[in-house]
Amino acid sequence: MFIINQTLKADKIPAGKGEELFKQHIAWFTKHFEQGDFLLVGPYTDKEMAGIMIAGTDSREAVEEILKEDVYYADGIAEYEVRSFKAPLISVSLPACAGK
């Protein structure tokens, strides 16, 4: 699995395009969540314009291909930190955390 930290670079967002790009970004991560590529997606509550995704893909290459589809990727509007990890323990109460 992979944890992806994404941080937008506000100075790279074209004037007047922020809302449109954000809608495209939402469509992108929703698609990959629904396909099962992302197991968890959400914004940070203590850092603006940043969030996290946990990917259940088999390889870093698969993660990179998914990230390349994000509207923020092409023009370097966002920075992505991809880290590989394994989760030997997963709480059965994890679904109860949705939306918190």
C-alpha positions, 0 to 999 in steps of 0.5 A: 500500500501507499500513502500519498501526501498532496500539497497544492502550490497556491501560486501555481493555480491560474487566476480564476481557475481554482474552482474549476480545477478543484471540481476536476480534482474531486472527479479524479479522486472519486473515480479512483476511490470508486474503482478501489485504487484509493482506500481513504481520501481526505483533506488535512484539517490542520493544513490548507490546500493539502490532503492524504490518499491511501492507495491499495495498488500493487506498485509505485508505478501504478500509483504514479500512473494514477497521479498523472491523471490528476489535473494538478499533476501536469503543470506542477500545481501540486506536490505529491509525496508517495510512501510505501507501507504495510498495515499489519493491523487494521482496526475494524472500527475504521469505517466508523471514522468516515467523515470525522 
